[in-house]
Amino acid sequence: MTEMVYYYDGSFEGFLCCIFDSYANKEVLTAIYRDEDLVPTLFASRSIPTDRDHASRVYRKIVKCSPYTAELLRKGFLTCLPDKELYLYRLVVKLLREGPGFLRNFSDETLYPVLRAVRHLNGEAHLLKGFVRFSDLGGVLGGEIEPKNRVLPLLRSHFCARYQGEKFFLYDRTHREALFYANGKAVIQPLEHFQMAPPDEAEAHYRLLWKRFYDTIVIQERYNPKCRRTNMPKRYWNTMTEFQDEAYFRAQSSPAGVGAPGVPAGISAPGTRPGPGPSAPGSEI
């Protein structure tokens, strides 16, 4: 068996084609990289073209051997696991060589890294179902996230069901792709450059209402910044309305912002008690 390094186009189908070619050419893969990630190597290497027929044959074989592994493969490909392609490739090789018996052993050295990465993916998607903040941009709901994993495929069904009568988009800053939904149809597309439009007067007002509501319901005597960071990790704060600075609440048509009194001061410093907020507004939020 010849040791090789494969390059592919970065798609799931392209990855399955790497598995197909490794078996067809009797080659053992030492690394799998995307075409744009050219890495110097002493091993022989070549680029693998994406063939949907080859990809379909590989996936059908995996499903036949173990539907559970097929699901792990699809979700594992969305994770931020370093060298995920090589871990997934080894998982498939072991499945085809030994059968699905080893999948009952969660500590298996081939299974465990993938299983842990998928758990992290599922956990992040679950948190973002509650942490996403949408803005009304001229009748279209728009939001942004900064996840570690590619969670949009997991969030698609949740938000499409929740806002099935709306038009919305959700932009992933990390992976530069967006989920678009309108008229019952959803699609995830790459979007290299994106800048969220500033709010109009009405949207800026609702943002401020939400910030005031968040500040008002704080129980000062039970303020616990460590507990807050545990339940609402700080890495999600950049896209959450309640943690933004004054500029986020400034309407496009009003350079002076949304009324000076009550404009939030942004994220409170860890360990510092926030000052008392204004009375809770009568809003629909």
C-alpha positions in Angstrom: 0.0 0.0 0.0 1.3 3.4 -1.0 1.2 6.3 1.4 -0.4 9.4 -0.1 -1.6 12.9 0.7 -4.8 13.9 -1.0 -6.2 17.4 -1.8 -9.9 17.9 -2.4 -12.3 20.8 -3.0 -13.5 21.0 0.6 -17.0 19.5 0.0 -18.5 16.5 1.7 -18.8 14.8 -1.6 -15.2 15.6 -2.4 -14.2 14.0 0.9 -16.1 10.8 0.1 -14.3 10.7 -3.3 -11.0 10.7 -1.4 -12.2 7.5 0.4 -13.2 6.0 -3.0 -9.9 6.8 -4.6 -7.8 5.5 -1.7 -9.5 2.1 -2.0 -9.5 2.1 -5.8 -5.8 2.8 -6.0 -4.8 0.8 -2.8 -3.4 3.9 -1.1 -3.1 4.7 2.6 -3.8 8.4 3.4 -1.5 10.2 5.7 -3.3 13.5 5.4 -6.3 15.0 3.6 -6.2 18.8 2.8 -8.5 21.2 1.0 -7.2 22.5 -2.3 -6.6 26.0 -0.9 -4.6 24.6 2.0 -1.4 23.8 0.3 0.9 22.2 2.8 4.5 21.1 2.1 4.9 17.4 2.5 7.5 14.7 1.8 4.8 12.2 0.9 3.5 11.8 -2.7 0.3 13.9 -3.2 -2.4 14.5 -5.7 -5.7 16.3 -6.1 -8.9 14.3 -6.1 -11.7 15.5 -8.4 -15.3 15.4 -7.1 -17.4 12.7 -8.7 -21.0 12.5 -7.4 -21.3 8.9 -8.5 -18.2 7.9 -6.6 -19.4 9.8 -3.5 -22.8 8.2 -3.7 -21.4 4.7 -3.9 -19.2 5.3 -0.8 -22.0 6.8 1.2 -24.4 4.0 0.4 -21.8 1.5 1.5 -21.4 3.2 4.8 -25.1 3.5 5.4 -25.5 -0.2 4.6 -22.7 -1.1 7.2 -23.9 1.3 9.8 -26.5 4.2 9.6 -25.1 5.5 12.8 -21.6 5.9 11.3 -23.1 7.7 8.3 -24.7 10.2 10.7 -21.4 10.6 12.5 -19.6 11.2 9.2 -22.0 13.9 8.1 -21.9 15.7 11.4 -18.2 15.1 12.0 -17.6 16.9 8.7 -19.2 20.0 10.2 -17.1 20.1 13.3 -14.0 22.2 14.1 -11.9 19.1 14.9 -8.4 19.6 13.6 -7.5 17.2 10.8 -11.2 16.0 10.9 -10.9 14.5 7.4 -8.2 12.1 8.5 -10.1 11.1 11.7 -13.2 10.5 9.6 -11.3 8.5 7.0 -9.8 6.3 9.7 -13.3 5.7 11.1 -14.6 4.6 7.7 -11.5 2.3 7.2 -12.1 0.6 10.5 -15.8 0.2 9.9 -15.2 -1.5 6.5 -12.4 -3.6 7.9 -13.9 -4.8 11.2 -17.6 -4.1 10.9 -19.7 -1.9 13.3 -18.9 -3.8 16.5 -16.3 -1.3 17.7 -19.0 1.4 17.8 -20.3 0.1 21.1 -17.0 1.1 22.7 -17.2 4.8 23.1 -13.5 4.9 24.3 -12.3 3.4 21.1 -9.3 5.4 19.9 -10.7 5.8 16.4 -14.3 6.6 17.4 -13.8 8.8 20.5 -12.2 11.9 18.8 -15.1 12.0 16.3 -17.7 11.3 18.9 -16.4 14.1 21.2 -16.3 16.6 18.3 -19.9 15.8 17.3 -21.0 16.2 20.9 -19.4 19.7 20.8 -21.1 20.5 17.5 -24.5 19.4 18.9 -24.0 21.3 22.1 -23.1 24.5 20.3 -26.1 24.2 18.0 -28.3 23.8 21.0 -27.0 26.9 22.7 -27.3 29.0 19.6 -31.0 28.2 19.3 -31.4 30.5 22.3 -28.5 32.9 21.8 -29.3 34.1 18.2 -30.6 37.6 18.1 -32.5 38.7 15.0 -33.1 42.3 13.8 -35.9 43.5 11.6 -34.3 45.0 8.5 -37.1 46.3 6.3 -39.3 43.3 6.8 -36.5 40.8 6.7 -35.1 39.3 9.9 -31.3 39.2 10.0 -28.9 37.8 12.5 -25.2 36.9 12.9 -23.3 34.2 14.8 -19.6 33.3 15.4 -19.6 29.6 16.1 -16.6 27.3 16.2 -18.4 24.6 14.2 -20.5 24.8 11.0 -23.8 24.8 12.8 -26.1 26.3 10.1 -27.1 22.9 8.7 -28.2 21.9 12.2 -30.0 25.2 12.9 -31.8 25.3 9.6 -34.8 23.2 10.5 -35.2 24.9 13.9 -35.4 28.4 12.6 -37.3 27.6 9.5 -40.0 26.0 11.6 -40.0 28.8 14.1 -40.2 31.6 11.5 -42.0 29.7 8.7 -44.1 32.8 7.9 -41.1 35.2 7.8 -38.2 35.9 5.5 -34.8 35.7 7.3 -31.1 35.2 7.0 -28.5 34.0 9.5 -24.9 34.8 8.7 -22.0 32.7 10.1 -19.0 35.1 10.5 -16.6 32.3 11.2 -17.2 30.2 8.1 -18.4 33.0 5.9 -21.7 31.4 4.9 -25.4 32.3 5.4 -28.7 30.6 5.8 -31.4 32.2 3.7 -35.1 31.5 4.1 -38.2 32.8 2.2 -41.5 31.3 1.0 -40.9 28.0 2.6 -37.5 27.4 1.0 -34.1 27.5 2.7 -30.6 27.5 1.3 -27.1 27.8 2.8 -24.7 29.7 0.5 -21.1 30.9 0.9 -20.9 34.7 1.5 -17.4 36.0 1.7 -18.1 39.6 2.5 -21.1 40.8 4.6 -21.9 43.9 6.6 -25.1 44.1 8.6 -27.2 47.2 7.8 -27.7 49.7 10.6 -31.1 49.7 12.3 -33.9 52.1 11.5 -35.7 54.1 14.2 -38.1 51.3 15.1 -35.5 48.5 15.2 -33.1 50.7 17.3 -36.0 51.3 19.7 -36.7 47.6 20.1 -33.0 46.8 20.6 -33.0 49.4 23.4 -36.2 47.9 24.9 -34.6 44.5 25.0 -31.4 45.8 26.6 -33.4 47.6 29.3 -35.5 44.5 29.9 -32.3 42.4 30.3 -30.8 44.9 32.7 -34.1 45.3 34.7 -34.6 41.7 35.5 -31.2 41.3 37.1 -31.4 40.4 40.8 -28.6 42.5 42.2 -28.3 40.4 45.4 -27.7 37.3 43.4 -25.4 38.7 40.8 -22.9 36.0 39.9 -20.7 36.7 36.8 -19.0 33.3 36.9 -22.4 31.6 36.8 -23.4 33.9 33.9 -20.3 33.0 31.9 -21.0 29.3 32.5 -24.6 29.4 31.2 -23.9 32.1 28.6 -20.3 31.6 27.4 -18.5 34.9 26.7 -17.5 33.9 23.2 -21.2 34.3 22.2 -21.6 37.9 23.5 -20.3 39.6 20.4 -23.5 38.9 18.5 -26.0 39.3 21.4 -28.0 42.5 21.6 -27.8 42.8 25.4 -24.0 43.0 25.4 -23.5 45.6 22.6 -22.1 49.1 23.0 -23.9 52.4 22.3 -23.3 52.4 18.5 -25.4 49.2 18.1 -28.5 51.1 19.4 -28.1 54.1 17.1 -30.6 54.5 14.3 -29.4 55.0 10.7 -31.5 58.2 10.3 -30.5 59.6 13.7 -26.7 60.4 14.1 -27.4 61.3 17.8 -28.7 57.8 18.5 -31.8 56.6 20.3 -32.3 59.1 23.0 -29.3 59.7 25.2 -31.0 58.7 28.5 -31.0 55.0 29.0 -28.5 54.1 26.2 -26.8 51.0 27.5 -23.1 51.1 28.3 -22.3 47.7 26.8 -20.8 44.6 28.5 -20.2 44.9 32.2 -16.7 44.1 33.4 -16.5 40.6 34.9 -16.8 40.8 38.7 -18.4 44.3 38.5 -22.0 44.6 39.5 -24.0 46.5 36.9 -25.8 49.6 37.9 -29.6 49.6 38.4 -31.4 49.9 35.1 -34.5 51.8 34.2 -38.0 50.5 34.8 -39.0 47.6 32.6 -40.8 49.0 29.5 -44.1 47.7 28.4 -42.9 45.9 25.3 -43.9 42.8 23.4 -40.4 41.3 23.7 
